[in-house]
Amino acid sequence: MAGVTVPRISFWRTFWSNAVFAPRTSLGFMRVDFVLGTIFVIPLTQMVFFAFVVKLAMTGSVAYTALGNAVATVTYSSVFSVCQTTDSEKQQGTMEHLLVSPANRFALYIGRGLLPILISLATVSVGLVYAALLFGVPIAASAIPSLAVSVVLTAFAMVGFGLLLGGVALYLRTSIILGNIFLFVGLLLSGVNFPTSALPAPLRYAGDALPLTWGLAAIRASVANGPISSVGLLWVAVGLSAAISFGAAIGLWKVFERRALTTGSIARF
């Protein structure tokens, strides 16, 4: 109706309401047992598996592989789980309501990413403890501040990447396939089990487009107690990848909003 204005919901109200309620709705599969398994069990099993592969193959370094997989486990909570929120919104019939909401989109996406960010931080931290205690990865006390910064930036970047894939998944019937693809692509192209220098040039370039590649490089440099100048450049790269991921996610969702208003087909899956 003419003359009627739609009230805008405040940024912080949108942020906190999504941070609190998203785990119970679109992130409803994040039960306590799921969270504890993601944090404590998955890092250990994945690290043990690849460490034995390296040992049996008698090539490479167990410590190198253990550290890589300690960081790579962030993918389960930051990419795979976040990406599935698109499926959840469609299946529960809440996608249409989300798209017509006047809420600030940036606050909405950041709020929904808060819990996955916290779980990602916990997962990588536990993985690093396993790497140090069980696989002999040397982590000096002086490296911890730099390492903490690298882990936080990596968690933010990976959750942003998960939100971006969730936007792409709006075109798909299900996001599970997309999440699985990038979960394993990260293992192959991001320097998890072997240096990216061993890859052909086209695959190296593809790996450079993934936030996990830069986050893992920053964490390896921090563990090695590298100079702050070199680690700082990697922090810039990780931060830039996080900003690009979040920005592209929001932009992509806006494209789908316009498409939904003109075709009414956004809820098909």
Order of alpha helices (4+ residues) and beta strands (2+ residues): alpha-alpha-alpha-alpha-alpha-alpha-alpha-alpha-alpha-alpha-alpha-alpha
